Amino acid sequence: MGEALVKLVKIPEFADSRGRLLVCEFEEALPFIPVRTFIISDVPEGATRASHSVSCDLFLVVLRGTGTLTAATSETSEVHPLSANAVGVHVPAGTWILLSDFTPETQILVHASKRFREVKYVSDPPIKIA
């Protein structure tokens, strides 16, 4: 089996009686310096997000809830369960992704390496997704 399409990155986590703190320091947990950040939330039951590849790197962190990430290139595809478990997902530029199977409370923080107006989107999956 070849190298994974996306990289799962352990996010340093600190918990005590005051709560939980996740730290994403640039060039350590985050493989790039984000220039855009957005949150995916309130996804209706059965709906999906993304369903495209983009010309920038993405780093996804599930803040709450669960979902599924499908990643694909022209050679292969892989599926990853997503949950709020102090693990971020680095999606390299050009990797097609689909986000699905959201629970109602799911919130996903996404960091992007380019501004929206600089990003090129490709909607068609590069291979047939099962």
N, C-alpha and C positions, 0 to 999 in steps of 0.2 A: 504494500500500500504506500502511496506517495505522501508527500507533506500535506498537512491540513490546509484547507483554503483560508480559514480564519484562525486567529490565535487567541486562545483563552488566557487572560492575564489576571493573576491573583492581585487584588487590590488590598493594600495594607489597611487593616481594620483594627480599631481600638475601641474596646467596650469597657464600661465601668458602670457604677450605679447611676450616672447621669445620662446614660444612653450609649449609642453606637456612633462612631465616626469613621467614615471611609475616606481615604486620602488618595487622590489621583495627582501625583506630581508629574509635571511635564518631563519627558525624556526618561522617566523611570517607569511608572505604571502606564503612562500615556506615551505612545511611540511617536507623537508629533505634538506640536503646539496648536491647539484648537483656535480657529478664527470664527467659528460659529457653533452655537450650542442650542439644542431644542429638546423638548420633552414630548414624547408620544404618550397620550393618555385618553381615557374615555372612548376606547375603540369599541364599537357595537359588537354584540355577539355574532360570531361567524365572519366578521370583516377581517381584511388583511391590510397590511401596510407595506410600503416599499415596493416590491415587485419590479425592481430595476437594479441596474448597476449604475454607479456614479464614478466620475473622474477624480474623486478625492478619497482619502482614507476616512474611515468612520471608526468611532470607539463607542460601543454601547454598554450602558450600565443599567441593569434592572433595579429600580428603586423599591418597587413592591409588585407583588403578583407574579404571574408566570406567563410564558408564551413559548413559541418555537421559532427558531431561525433556520431557514433553509438557505444554503450558500451554493453557488454553482459557477463553474467556468466551462469552457468548451470541452474539457476532458472529463470532468467529474462533478458530482454534487455530494453534499453532506448535510445532515440535519443535527441541530443542537437544541436541547431543551434550555430554556432561559428561566432563571429565577433570581431572587434577591439574595445572592449567596457570596457577595464580596468578590465576584469574578467578573471582569469586563471582557468584552469581545472586540478584538481589533479586526476590522474588515478592510483589507487592502483595496486601493483604488482598482476599479475594473471588475470586482467580484459582484456577481448578481446575487441579490438577497431578497427573501420573502419573509416577512414577519407575520405569524399566524397564531391561532389557538390562545388568544388572550383571555385571561380571567378578567372579570369586571373591574377590579381594582388596579390592574397593571399600569405601571408608569415606567417608561424607559427614557433615560437621559442619553442623548446622542451628542457627541462632539464630532465636528467635521474639520478637515484640514483646509477647506476652501470656503469662501463666501458663496451664498446661493447663486448669485448672478454669474459666478465663474465656473459653475459645475455643469457638466454635460451628463444627461440621463439617457440610458438605453433600457427600454421597457421589455423587449423580448428576451426570454431566458435563452442562454447560449446552448442548452441541451434540453431534452425532454425531462421534465421534473415529474417524478412518480407521485 
